[in-house]
Amino acid sequence: MAAAQPKPPGPALARRLARSCWSAFWDYETPKVVVVRNRRLGVVYRAVQLLILLYFVWYVFIIQKSYQDSETGPESSVITKVKGITTSEDKVWDVEEYVKPPEGGSVFSIVTRIEVTPFQTLGTCPESIRVPNATCHSDEDCLAGELDMLGHGLRTGRCVPYYHGAAKICEVSAWCPVEDGAAVSKFLGTMAPNFTILIKNSIHYPKFQFSKGNIASRKDNYLKYCTFDHVSDPYCPIFKLGFIVEQAGENFTELAQKGGVIGVIINWNCDLDLAPSECNPKYSFRRLDPKHVPASSGYNFRFAKYYKINGTTTRTLIKAYGIRIDVIVHGQAGKFSLIPTIINLATALTSIGVGSFLCDWILLTFMNKNKVYSHKKFDKVCTPRRPPNSWPVTLALVLGQGLPPPSHCSQNQGPSPPSGQHGTELGPAVWPPQPCPSSAPSEQMVDTHHRVGPRPPTSEPPQDSTPTDPKGLAQL
């Protein structure tokens, strides 16, 4: 006689499965503590815990000061002032001539070399030989009215001799003579290393309502006589230009010839848990422009001075090479706060659990007796009777499988039924959940250290896994 095929699951079974899963969602799970006497595993466990504690204590709390509330990017103002004079071959230069712009902001340039093209007037003259396609052999090579964005003016259509030599160049209508035709170079860097630069800086952290400046609060005129020193005068922000270039690791003569950009970085890192006098500015200097790129090395700019000679507008064009100073201010302030302290303490305590996770993984994966440890670590609890609406039965029916076999629970592990009721059917309320007997090895197998000698007797009586009531067990 053919076995009856299971009926396909219906909506009722699906609802019972959903109710069972919803009920299981609210179950409470509690971990089981198993003590494993293994010296190597214990050393790994304590070592991981020690490393995590050292990381949080030394790096997170001491170095990073994660117990503080912090604020980065202070509100800042910078005022600069340059003093000094220098000479070239034919004149004396003062601050008004070699500092551009003169407003005294956080970015300014000190001119150290110039190329001067004097007495330029509006007219016609040969184009610069540096301009592409400017050379010619006849007038046909020069297109009248052509405007080259890399040139100096509008071409007239004539091919004329160059300022010097036998070459011929297209003529342009522009400020004449053009720059490379009559430029004269002058070096202003003879006395430039002795120029003094006052950098006045004040900062404010709005979150903590803290403000401070880099000049000492003194009533005497000490700023007229002092220069900056890291040890003796940290609150005298007067720097010599030669000192700044030297601290940036540059050669002053080479830098003055080609120009460059030097950054003066002021760092305000303040621990506001300490006294305000402990919040001091730290200065550093470095070159900012790419000096190793030949196509764009150096720093220069152009400006002109206009005047009239006999009613004709004339100008002097100056191509200036110099040292540009960029004053950059940044910093961070921190002060104790309870919220970040609690968050980081909770993170530290939670991270200690990484040691338990790692050791459990080693214990259940790489140890020789990993199956023994798995039996001891994970316990299963079964009930004597499985009601038809329990979720394992429902799941089996939904999947189209047969009922799972009943678990064999030992009656010695639970309370015995009342007298006079042996062999009768017991409801689920009579039999509480029982721990399923495990086929785990004896206690000697769990201990990784083999014991020598007879084993001491245990106080617990041995449990028999054979059921004493076959009829009652069949009903389970």
C-alpha positions in Angstrom: 0.0 0.0 0.0 1.6 3.2 -1.1 2.4 5.8 1.6 0.1 8.8 1.7 1.6 11.9 0.2 1.7 15.0 2.5 -0.9 17.6 1.6 0.4 20.9 0.3 0.6 23.6 2.8 -2.3 25.9 3.0 -3.0 29.5 4.3 -3.7 28.2 7.8 -0.3 26.6 8.0 1.3 29.8 6.8 -0.5 31.8 9.4 0.6 29.4 12.1 4.2 29.7 11.0 3.9 33.5 11.0 2.4 33.4 14.6 5.2 31.0 15.7 7.9 33.2 14.3 6.4 36.3 15.9 6.2 34.5 19.2 9.8 33.4 18.9 10.9 37.0 18.2 10.0 37.9 21.8 12.0 35.0 23.3 14.8 36.0 25.7 18.3 34.5 25.2 21.0 34.5 27.8 24.6 33.5 27.3 26.1 30.5 29.0 29.5 30.8 30.6 31.9 27.9 30.0 35.3 27.9 31.8 37.9 26.3 29.6 41.1 25.4 31.4 43.6 26.0 28.6 46.7 28.1 29.3 47.4 29.0 25.7 43.9 30.2 25.0 43.8 32.1 28.2 47.1 33.9 27.3 45.6 34.9 23.9 42.4 36.1 25.6 44.3 38.3 28.2 46.7 39.6 25.5 43.9 40.8 23.3 42.2 42.5 26.2 45.5 44.2 27.2 46.1 45.5 23.7 42.6 46.9 23.5 42.9 48.6 26.9 46.3 50.1 26.0 44.9 51.4 22.7 42.0 53.2 24.4 43.9 54.4 27.4 47.1 55.6 25.7 46.0 56.6 22.2 42.3 57.4 22.5 42.2 59.1 25.8 45.8 60.4 26.3 46.9 61.2 22.7 43.6 62.0 21.0 42.0 63.4 24.2 38.7 61.9 23.2 37.2 62.9 26.6 37.0 66.5 25.4 34.6 68.3 23.2 36.6 70.0 20.4 36.4 72.8 17.9 38.5 73.2 14.9 39.2 76.2 12.6 39.3 79.3 14.9 38.0 82.6 13.8 41.2 84.6 13.0 42.5 88.0 11.9 46.0 88.8 10.6 47.7 92.2 10.2 51.2 92.4 8.8 53.7 95.2 8.6 57.1 95.2 6.8 60.0 97.6 7.6 63.4 98.1 6.0 65.2 99.7 3.1 67.4 98.3 0.3 69.4 99.6 -2.7 69.8 98.7 -6.3 72.4 99.9 -8.8 71.0 103.4 -9.1 68.5 104.1 -6.3 67.3 103.4 -2.7 64.1 101.4 -2.3 61.8 101.8 0.7 58.7 99.9 1.9 56.2 101.8 -0.3 58.0 100.5 -3.4 58.9 96.9 -2.8 55.8 95.7 -0.7 52.8 94.7 -2.8 50.0 95.2 -1.8 50.6 97.8 0.9 47.4 97.1 2.9 49.2 94.7 5.3 47.0 91.6 4.9 47.7 87.9 5.4 49.2 87.6 1.8 51.8 90.1 0.6 54.9 90.1 -1.7 58.3 91.5 -1.1 60.0 92.5 -4.4 63.6 91.3 -4.7 64.4 91.7 -8.4 62.8 93.7 -11.2 63.0 94.0 -15.0 62.2 97.5 -16.0 61.0 98.7 -19.4 61.0 102.5 -19.2 59.4 105.2 -21.4 56.8 103.1 -23.0 54.4 105.1 -25.2 51.5 104.0 -27.5 52.8 103.5 -31.0 54.1 100.9 -33.5 57.2 98.7 -32.9 58.5 95.2 -33.6 56.8 92.4 -31.8 58.7 90.3 -29.2 60.7 87.5 -30.7 59.3 85.2 -28.0 55.9 85.3 -29.5 55.1 82.3 -31.7 54.8 82.9 -35.5 56.1 86.5 -35.0 59.2 86.1 -37.3 58.7 87.0 -41.0 60.6 87.4 -44.3 58.2 89.8 -46.0 55.0 91.7 -45.4 53.0 88.8 -46.8 53.9 86.8 -43.7 52.2 89.4 -41.4 48.4 89.6 -41.6 47.2 93.1 -40.9 44.6 93.4 -38.1 45.6 90.0 -36.5 45.5 89.9 -32.8 47.6 87.3 -31.0 46.6 86.6 -27.4 50.2 85.8 -26.5 51.5 88.9 -28.1 51.6 92.6 -27.2 49.4 94.3 -29.7 47.6 94.4 -33.1 49.7 93.6 -36.1 50.0 96.3 -38.8 50.9 93.9 -41.7 54.5 95.1 -42.0 57.7 93.0 -41.5 60.4 95.1 -39.9 63.9 94.5 -38.4 64.1 93.4 -34.8 65.6 95.6 -32.0 69.0 94.0 -32.4 70.4 91.4 -34.7 69.5 90.5 -38.3 66.1 88.9 -37.6 62.9 90.4 -38.9 59.6 90.6 -36.9 56.0 91.5 -37.6 55.2 95.1 -36.5 52.4 95.7 -33.9 50.5 98.6 -32.5 51.1 98.5 -28.8 53.0 100.1 -25.8 56.4 100.5 -27.4 59.1 99.3 -27.0 57.8 95.9 -25.9 59.1 94.3 -22.8 62.0 92.1 -24.0 63.2 94.8 -26.4 64.5 97.3 -23.7 64.1 95.6 -20.3 66.8 96.4 -17.6 67.2 94.0 -14.7 67.8 95.3 -11.2 68.5 93.3 -8.0 66.9 94.5 -4.8 67.8 91.6 -2.5 71.1 93.0 -1.1 69.5 94.1 2.2 66.3 92.1 2.0 67.3 89.4 4.5 67.3 92.1 7.2 63.7 93.2 6.5 61.5 92.8 9.6 57.9 91.5 9.3 55.4 92.0 12.1 52.6 89.4 12.0 49.8 90.3 14.4 47.3 87.5 14.9 44.3 87.1 17.1 42.0 84.0 17.3 38.6 83.2 18.8 36.9 79.9 19.6 33.1 80.8 19.7 32.0 77.4 21.2 34.1 78.0 24.3 34.1 81.8 24.2 37.9 81.8 24.3 40.1 84.5 22.6 43.8 85.2 22.6 46.5 87.0 20.5 50.1 86.4 19.7 51.4 89.7 21.3 52.1 89.9 25.0 50.0 92.3 27.1 52.8 94.7 28.0 52.6 98.5 28.3 56.3 99.1 27.4 57.6 99.5 23.9 59.2 96.1 23.8 58.0 95.5 20.2 60.5 98.2 19.0 63.5 96.2 20.1 62.6 92.5 20.2 62.7 89.8 17.5 61.0 86.4 17.6 62.7 83.6 19.5 61.0 80.2 20.4 62.4 80.3 23.9 63.0 83.9 25.1 60.5 85.8 23.1 57.6 83.6 21.9 55.2 86.5 22.1 57.2 88.9 19.9 55.9 88.1 16.4 58.6 90.1 14.6 60.5 88.0 12.1 63.4 88.7 9.8 62.9 87.8 6.2 66.2 85.9 6.1 65.1 83.9 9.2 61.8 82.9 7.5 63.6 81.7 4.4 66.2 79.8 6.4 63.5 78.1 8.5 61.8 77.0 5.3 65.0 75.4 4.1 65.7 77.6 1.1 68.7 79.5 -0.3 67.9 83.2 0.0 69.9 84.4 -3.1 68.4 81.8 -5.4 64.9 82.5 -4.0 65.4 86.3 -4.5 66.4 85.8 -8.2 63.5 83.6 -9.3 60.9 84.3 -6.6 58.8 81.9 -4.6 56.0 81.4 -2.1 56.7 80.9 1.7 54.0 79.8 4.1 54.0 81.0 7.7 51.8 78.6 9.6 50.5 79.6 13.0 49.0 76.7 14.9 46.8 77.3 18.0 46.3 73.9 19.6 44.7 74.7 23.0 43.8 72.4 25.9 41.2 74.6 27.7 41.2 72.3 30.7 44.5 74.0 31.6 45.2 77.7 32.3 44.9 80.2 29.4 48.7 80.8 29.6 49.2 77.2 28.4 47.6 78.1 25.0 50.5 79.3 22.9 50.9 79.8 19.2 53.4 77.5 17.4 55.1 78.8 14.2 56.3 76.7 11.3 57.6 77.7 7.9 57.8 76.0 4.5 57.8 76.7 0.8 54.4 76.3 -0.9 55.1 76.6 -4.6 56.5 73.7 -6.7 60.1 74.7 -7.1 61.1 71.4 -8.8 58.7 72.1 -11.8 60.8 74.0 -14.4 57.7 75.2 -16.4 56.1 77.0 -13.4 58.9 77.5 -10.8 59.3 80.9 -9.2 57.0 83.8 -8.6 56.6 87.1 -10.5 54.0 89.7 -11.4 53.8 92.9 -13.5 52.7 96.5 -12.7 53.2 99.9 -14.3 53.8 103.4 -13.3 52.2 106.1 -15.5 53.2 109.7 -16.1 53.3 112.3 -18.8 56.2 113.8 -20.8 55.5 116.8 -22.9 51.8 115.9 -22.8 52.4 112.3 -24.0 51.2 109.5 -21.7 54.2 107.4 -20.8 54.6 104.5 -18.5 57.3 102.4 -16.9 56.6 98.6 -17.0 58.0 96.6 -14.2 58.2 92.8 -14.1 58.8 92.0 -10.4 60.2 88.8 -8.9 59.8 88.4 -5.2 59.0 86.4 -2.1 55.3 86.0 -1.4 54.4 85.4 2.2 51.2 83.5 3.0 50.2 83.6 6.7 48.0 80.6 7.4 46.2 80.2 10.8 44.6 76.9 12.0 44.2 75.1 15.3 42.0 73.1 17.5 40.6 73.7 21.0 39.3 71.0 23.4 37.6 71.0 26.8 36.3 68.2 29.0 32.7 67.1 28.2 30.7 64.3 29.8 29.0 63.1 26.5 32.2 62.2 24.5 33.7 60.7 27.7 30.7 58.3 28.2 30.6 57.4 24.5 34.3 56.5 24.4 34.1 54.6 27.7 31.2 52.6 26.3 33.1 51.9 23.1 36.2 50.8 25.1 34.1 48.4 27.3 32.3 47.0 24.3 35.6 46.5 22.4 36.9 44.3 25.1 34.4 41.7 23.9 36.5 41.3 20.8 38.8 39.0 22.9 35.9 36.7 23.7 34.8 36.5 20.1 38.3 35.8 18.9 38.9 33.1 21.5 35.5 31.5 20.8 36.4 31.3 17.1 39.7 29.7 17.9 38.1 27.3 20.4 35.4 26.1 18.0 37.5 26.1 14.9 41.2 25.2 15.5 41.3 23.4 18.8 41.7 19.6 18.7 38.5 19.0 20.8 36.4 21.6 19.2 33.3 19.3 19.0 33.6 18.6 22.7 33.7 22.3 23.4 30.7 22.9 21.1 28.6 20.3 23.0 29.5 22.1 26.3 28.9 25.6 25.0 25.5 25.1 23.3 22.6 23.4 25.2 19.3 22.4 23.6 16.1 22.3 25.5 13.2 20.1 24.4 9.6 19.5 25.6 8.1 16.1 26.2 5.2 16.8 23.9 5.2 18.7 20.7 1.9 20.4 20.1 0.6 20.2 16.5 0.8 24.0 16.2 4.4 24.3 17.2 6.6 26.1 14.7 9.0 23.1 13.9 6.0 21.0 12.9 4.4 23.9 10.9 7.8 24.7 9.2 8.1 21.0 8.2 4.6 20.9 6.7 5.1 24.2 4.8 8.3 22.9 3.3 6.5 19.7 2.3 8.5 17.4 4.5 7.6 14.8 7.1 7.4 15.5 10.8 10.7 15.8 12.6 11.5 12.8 14.9 10.6 13.3 18.6 13.5 14.0 21.0 14.2 11.3 23.5 14.1 13.1 26.9 15.2 11.2 30.0 12.6 11.0 32.7 15.4 11.0 35.3 16.2 14.6 34.4 12.8 15.9 35.2 10.1 15.5 37.9 8.4 12.2 38.0 4.7 12.0 37.2 2.2 11.8 40.1 1.5 8.3 41.6 -1.2 6.4 39.9 -0.9 8.1 36.6 1.8 6.0 35.0 0.9 5.1 31.4 -1.7 7.8 31.1 -1.6 10.6 28.7 -0.1 13.8 30.2 -0.8 17.2 28.9 1.9 19.8 28.2 1.3 21.5 31.5 2.3 18.4 33.5 5.7 18.1 31.8 8.0 21.2 31.9 10.8 21.7 29.3 13.7 19.3 29.9 17.3 19.7 28.8 18.0 17.2 26.0 20.6 14.6 26.9 23.8 15.2 25.1 26.2 12.6 23.8 29.1 14.8 24.8 32.1 13.1 26.2 32.9 13.0 29.9 34.4 15.9 31.8 37.9 14.4 31.4 37.6 15.0 27.6 36.7 18.7 28.1 39.7 19.4 30.2 42.6 19.7 27.8 45.1 18.7 30.5 45.1 14.9 30.9 44.7 13.8 34.5 46.8 11.1 36.0 45.4 8.7 38.6 41.9 7.7 39.6 39.2 10.2 39.2 37.5 11.4 42.4 33.9 10.3 42.7 31.2 12.8 41.9 28.3 13.6 44.0 25.8 13.5 41.2 24.3 10.1 40.4 24.7 8.8 36.8 21.8 9.5 34.6 20.3 6.7 32.5 19.3 7.7 29.0 17.1 4.6 28.6 13.4 5.6 29.3 11.8 3.7 32.2 8.3 4.2 30.9 8.1 3.0 27.3 4.4 3.8 27.0 4.8 7.3 28.3 7.8 7.8 26.0 5.9 6.6 23.0 3.2 9.3 23.8 6.0 11.9 23.6 
